[in-house]
C-alpha cells in the first residue's frame, strides 16, 4: 500500500461523519442550469454524469467511503471544476455541510482559493452557508468548516 492510500485508509478509519443537512433547493441537474441558450444547448450534449463527476457527487452526498476510494485511486482531479457552475468537490462538500469530507479534501490538497463562476472561494462559500443556515447546529457545523478553511489558507 503506497503512502497516500495508507493515509486515506487511516483517515477513513478514524473519520466521524455527523448528520448534515443538504439544502433542498440545491440541484446540479441540467434542468437547473441558468445559462444562456447557446451554453445550455452545448451542455445538453454532455451526459449528466459528466456534469457531476464521481468525486463531486460523493463529496456533495457525504459519501466518505467513496471520496476516500476515489482519492486513493488517484484517478480523479481533486480541483476539477464543474462545467455548469465552476464548483469543485470542495465547494460541494462545503455547501452540503460535510465537515469530515472537507477535512479530507483539504488534507490531500484541495485548492481553497479556487473560485466558482460566481467568484466564491471556499471561505466565501462557507460564510454564505453559515449566514443562511436554518439551525444552530448547522451554523456551528459551518463555523467549524470555516476554521478548517482558514487554517488551510494561513498555511498556504
N, C-alpha and C positions, 0 to 999 in steps of 0.2 A: 504494500500500500504506500503510495507516494505521500509526501508531506501535506499537500493541500487536501487530499482525501482523508488523511488522518485527522487533520484539524477540523474539517467539516463533520466527520464522524463524532469527534469529541463534542463539538458544539451541539450537534443533533442529540447526543445522549444526555446533555445537561440542560437543553433549552426548555423553557417553561412558557407555553403559549396560553395567554389569558383570553377570556371571552372578549371579542372585539365586535363592534357594530359596523356594518358596511352601509354607507349611505344608500338609501333606497332609490335615489334618483341618479345613481352613477351607473352608466352602461357604456361599453365600448363596442357596441354593435354598429354596423354600417348605417342603420336607420337613424342613429343618434348623432351622426357626424354633421356638424354645422359648417359646411364649407361651400365655396361657390360651385356652381353647376358643373363646370369642367372638371374640377378636382373630384367631385362626387362621382362623376362618370368613370374617371380613372380608377378610383378606389373600389368601385363596384366590380371591377375586373379582378380584384385581389380576393382570394378566398378568405373567409372570416378568420381562420386560424393563423393566417399570415398577418392580419391586423393586430391580433392579440397573441403573440408568441407564448410558448410554454412557460418561460420564466416569468413573464409579465402576468400571465393567468395565475400561476401558482403563488406569486407574491401578493396579488390582489385578493385571492381567495383564502389566504392564510394557510396554504398547504406547505408546512415547514419541511416535511419529508421530501416532497417533490422539489422544493427550492434547493435543498442540500444535494439531492441526487443530480440535479441539473448542473449545479455549480461544480460538483466533484467530477462530472463527465468532461468539463472544460469545453463543451460543445456549444456553449451559449456565450453571447456577448453581453456582459453584465450592464453595460451602459448604452445598449442599443435603444434608440427612441422609437416610439410608435409612429407610423406614418400619419395617423389620424390627428394626433394632438401633441406629439413630441414627448410624451411621458415615458420615463424609464421604469424599470421594475421597482426601483427605489421610490419613485413618485407614487406608484400604485400601492405599494406596501404602506407608505405614509398615509395616503388618503383613506385606506381601509383600516388604519389604526393597528397594524400588526407589528408591534414593537420588537418581538423576537426576530422576525424576518428582516426588519430594518437593521437591527443589530448585526445579523449575519451578513447582509449585503454590504454594510459599511466595513465589516471586518475583512471582506475579500476584495475591497477596492471600488465600491460603487462611488461614482462621482457626485459629491454633494453640491457641486457648483453647476451641474448640468441643468439647463433650463428647458421647460416645455414651450409650446407655441405661444403661451400667454406670458412668457418671461419669468415664470416661477421656478426658483431653485428649491432644493429640499427644505431649507429653513423657511422660505416664503410660504410654501405649501403647508407645512405643519402649523405655522402661525395662523393661517386662514382656517385650517381644520379645527384647531383649538378654539378659535373665536366663534365657530358655528356649531360646536359640539352640543349635544342635547342633554347630556347628563354630567354630573360632577365626576363620575368615574371615567367617562370618555375624555373629559378635559384633562384629568390627571394623567391619563394614558398619553395624550398628545404632548403634554408638558414633558413627560419622561422621554418621549421620542425627540422632542426639541433639544433636550440636554445631550442626547447621544449625537445628534447632528452638530450642535455647537462644538462639542468636544472634538469631533472629526474635523470640522472646519479649522479649529485652532491648531490642530496637529498637522494640518496640511500646509 
